[in-house]
Amino acid sequence: MKKSLIIANIIIVAMFVALIGLSFSNSIAIRTSVDSRVVYQGDGSKNNVSFMINVYQGNEYIEQILDIMDIYQVKTTFFVGGSWAVKNLDLVKEIYARGHELGNHGFYHRDQDTLDFDGNCQEISLCHKVISENLGVNMSLFAPPSGAYNITTVDAAVSLNYTTIMWTRDTIDWRDQDSELIYNRAIKDLSNGDLILMHPTKKSVEALPDILKYAIDSGFNPTTVSNCL
């Protein structure tokens, strides 16, 4: 009886530790992929890192982010949602005019892993069309909304000459409105080629100057996703 109780307690503890580990990994870094064609980290032989920004909302913070990037002479990649871009073409043009890279974030912010091949193609191509027709830019990097993708998603992206981009670490700034927490998630154990996911939120704006300063002072070169690959 005692032996059975001990074994049961060991199993419970092991499950608890596993859950903690999973939660931690989801908030800091995701390095596994169902497809080798999906990029989670850039070239580790170079000191480039990218604080890439996914945009579907947060219009009021874009200009502030651009100003901070200018101060630190940093260019990055903004993955824009097509439906957002249609409503905010002036902001998209401003992002591009300031020298930043534009990436594709789908059109309606759908979970791409729930779509068939044609649905995936439509989400990517509609966003591509908006940017191509209005800015003359042919994007080549695709960041699946919510990080939701499967092999069909990747196949669709490849068919449209896109590389699927995920992230090395996620600041989860859209959920956790805490600038110190965002800062720590962005810079903890920063390594060559890291792709750090951010969004245009108030607390991200507050944390961004310190994030960029830390990266630069530590010998990293914050730059676009393309330069990290």
C-alpha positions as CSV (number, residue, x, y, z in Angstrom):
1,M,0.0,0.0,0.0
2,K,2.8,2.4,1.0
3,K,4.8,1.5,-2.1
4,S,1.8,2.2,-4.4
5,L,1.3,5.6,-2.7
6,I,4.9,6.5,-3.1
7,I,4.8,5.6,-6.8
8,A,1.6,7.6,-7.3
9,N,3.2,10.7,-5.6
10,I,6.3,10.4,-7.9
11,I,4.1,10.3,-11.0
12,I,2.2,13.4,-9.8
13,V,5.4,15.3,-9.1
14,A,6.8,14.3,-12.5
15,M,3.7,15.5,-14.3
16,F,3.8,18.8,-12.4
17,V,7.4,19.4,-13.3
18,A,6.7,18.6,-16.9
19,L,3.9,21.2,-17.0
20,I,6.1,23.9,-15.5
21,G,8.7,23.1,-18.1
22,L,6.2,23.3,-20.9
23,S,4.9,26.6,-19.7
24,F,8.4,28.1,-19.4
25,S,9.3,26.9,-22.9
26,N,6.2,28.4,-24.4
27,S,6.9,31.8,-22.9
28,I,10.6,31.9,-23.8
29,A,11.5,29.8,-26.8
30,I,10.1,27.3,-29.3
31,R,12.7,25.4,-31.3
32,T,10.9,22.4,-32.7
33,S,9.2,22.2,-36.1
34,V,7.0,19.7,-37.9
35,D,8.9,20.7,-41.1
36,S,12.5,21.5,-41.7
37,R,11.5,24.2,-44.1
38,V,10.2,26.3,-41.2
39,V,12.7,28.8,-39.7
40,Y,12.9,29.2,-35.9
41,Q,16.3,30.7,-35.7
42,G,18.7,32.4,-38.0
43,D,22.4,31.9,-38.8
44,G,24.2,31.2,-35.5
45,S,27.6,32.1,-37.0
46,K,26.7,35.8,-37.2
47,N,25.9,38.2,-34.4
48,N,22.6,39.2,-36.0
49,V,19.3,39.1,-34.0
50,S,15.9,40.3,-35.0
51,F,13.2,41.9,-32.8
52,M,10.5,41.2,-35.3
53,I,7.1,42.7,-35.0
54,N,3.7,41.1,-35.9
55,V,1.0,43.7,-36.6
56,Y,-2.7,43.3,-36.7
57,Q,-3.5,46.1,-34.2
58,G,-1.8,48.6,-32.0
59,N,-1.8,51.4,-34.6
60,E,-1.2,54.1,-32.0
61,Y,2.2,52.6,-31.1
62,I,3.7,52.1,-34.6
63,E,5.1,55.6,-34.9
64,Q,6.7,55.4,-31.5
65,I,8.4,52.1,-32.4
66,L,9.7,53.6,-35.6
67,D,11.1,56.6,-33.8
68,I,12.9,54.3,-31.2
69,M,14.3,52.2,-34.1
70,D,15.6,55.4,-35.7
71,I,17.3,56.5,-32.5
72,Y,19.2,53.2,-32.2
73,Q,19.7,53.0,-36.0
74,V,18.0,49.6,-36.2
75,K,16.0,48.1,-39.0
76,T,13.7,45.2,-38.4
77,T,10.9,43.2,-40.0
78,F,7.2,44.1,-39.6
79,F,4.9,41.2,-40.5
80,V,1.7,42.9,-41.4
81,G,-1.8,41.4,-41.6
82,G,-3.5,42.1,-45.0
83,S,-6.9,43.3,-43.5
84,W,-5.0,45.6,-41.2
85,A,-2.8,46.9,-44.0
86,V,-5.8,47.8,-46.1
87,K,-7.1,50.1,-43.4
88,N,-3.7,51.5,-42.5
89,L,-1.8,51.9,-45.8
90,D,-0.2,55.2,-44.7
91,L,1.3,53.4,-41.7
92,V,2.5,50.5,-43.8
93,K,4.1,53.0,-46.3
94,E,5.7,54.8,-43.3
95,I,7.2,51.5,-42.0
96,Y,8.7,50.8,-45.4
97,A,9.8,54.4,-46.0
98,R,11.8,54.2,-42.8
99,G,13.8,51.3,-44.3
100,H,12.2,48.4,-42.5
101,E,11.4,45.0,-44.1
102,L,7.8,44.0,-44.7
103,G,6.7,40.4,-44.1
104,N,3.4,38.6,-44.7
105,H,1.1,37.8,-41.7
106,G,-1.9,36.4,-43.6
107,F,-5.0,38.4,-44.4
108,Y,-7.7,37.7,-41.8
109,H,-5.4,36.4,-38.9
110,R,-6.8,32.9,-39.3
111,D,-5.2,29.8,-37.8
112,Q,-3.5,28.5,-40.9
113,D,-3.4,24.9,-39.6
114,T,-7.2,24.7,-39.9
115,L,-7.2,25.6,-43.6
116,D,-6.7,23.4,-46.6
117,F,-4.1,24.1,-49.3
118,D,-6.2,26.6,-51.2
119,G,-7.3,28.4,-48.0
120,N,-3.7,28.8,-46.9
121,C,-2.7,30.1,-50.4
122,Q,-5.6,32.6,-50.3
123,E,-4.6,34.0,-46.9
124,I,-1.0,34.5,-48.0
125,S,-1.7,35.7,-51.6
126,L,-4.3,38.2,-50.5
127,C,-1.9,39.9,-48.1
128,H,0.8,39.7,-50.7
129,K,-1.5,41.4,-53.3
130,V,-2.2,44.3,-50.9
131,I,1.4,45.1,-50.4
132,S,2.5,44.5,-53.9
133,E,-0.2,46.6,-55.5
134,N,0.2,49.5,-53.1
135,L,3.9,49.6,-52.4
136,G,5.4,47.6,-55.3
137,V,7.0,45.3,-52.7
138,N,7.1,41.5,-53.2
139,M,7.4,40.0,-49.8
140,S,9.0,36.6,-49.3
141,L,8.7,35.9,-45.5
142,F,5.5,34.5,-44.0
143,A,4.7,34.5,-40.3
144,P,1.6,32.3,-39.5
145,P,-0.8,34.1,-37.2
146,S,-0.7,32.7,-33.7
147,G,2.2,30.5,-34.9
148,A,-0.5,28.0,-36.2
149,Y,0.8,26.0,-39.1
150,N,1.1,22.5,-40.5
151,I,2.8,20.8,-43.5
152,T,-0.1,22.0,-45.8
153,T,0.6,25.6,-44.7
154,V,4.3,25.3,-45.5
155,D,3.6,23.7,-48.8
156,A,1.3,26.6,-49.7
157,A,3.9,29.1,-48.6
158,V,6.6,27.4,-50.7
159,S,4.3,27.3,-53.7
160,L,4.0,31.1,-53.4
161,N,7.8,31.6,-53.0
162,Y,7.5,32.3,-49.3
163,T,9.7,31.1,-46.4
164,T,7.7,30.3,-43.2
165,I,9.1,32.2,-40.2
166,M,8.4,31.3,-36.6
167,W,10.4,32.6,-33.6
168,T,13.2,31.6,-31.2
169,R,11.5,33.3,-28.3
170,D,8.2,35.0,-27.7
171,T,7.8,38.1,-25.4
172,I,4.1,37.4,-25.2
173,D,3.7,41.2,-25.0
174,W,0.1,41.0,-26.3
175,R,-1.0,39.2,-23.2
176,D,1.4,40.3,-20.4
177,Q,1.3,44.0,-20.0
178,D,4.6,44.2,-18.0
179,S,7.5,46.0,-19.6
180,E,10.1,44.4,-17.3
181,L,8.8,40.9,-18.1
182,I,8.8,41.7,-21.8
183,Y,12.4,43.0,-21.5
184,N,13.6,39.9,-19.7
185,R,11.9,37.5,-22.2
186,A,13.5,39.4,-25.1
187,I,17.1,39.5,-23.8
188,K,17.5,36.4,-21.5
189,D,20.3,34.2,-22.9
190,L,20.2,36.1,-26.2
191,S,22.1,34.2,-28.9
192,N,23.3,34.7,-32.5
193,G,20.4,34.4,-35.0
194,D,17.6,34.7,-32.4
195,L,14.3,35.8,-33.8
196,I,12.3,37.5,-31.0
197,L,8.6,38.0,-31.5
198,M,7.1,41.3,-30.4
199,H,3.9,43.3,-31.1
200,P,3.0,47.0,-31.1
201,T,1.8,47.4,-27.5
202,K,2.2,50.1,-24.9
203,K,4.5,48.1,-22.7
204,S,6.6,46.8,-25.6
205,V,7.2,50.5,-26.5
206,E,8.3,51.1,-23.0
207,A,10.7,48.1,-23.0
208,L,12.1,48.5,-26.5
209,P,14.8,51.1,-25.8
210,D,16.3,49.0,-23.1
211,I,16.0,45.9,-25.2
212,L,17.9,47.5,-28.1
213,K,20.5,49.0,-25.9
214,Y,21.2,45.7,-24.2
215,A,21.5,43.9,-27.5
216,I,23.8,46.5,-29.0
217,D,25.9,46.8,-25.8
218,S,26.2,43.0,-25.8
219,G,27.7,43.0,-29.3
220,F,24.6,41.9,-31.2
221,N,23.4,43.5,-34.4
222,P,19.6,44.0,-34.3
223,T,18.4,43.8,-37.9
224,T,15.8,42.3,-40.2
225,V,14.8,38.7,-40.3
226,S,16.3,38.4,-43.8
227,N,19.7,39.5,-42.6
228,C,19.5,36.9,-39.8
229,L,18.9,34.0,-42.2
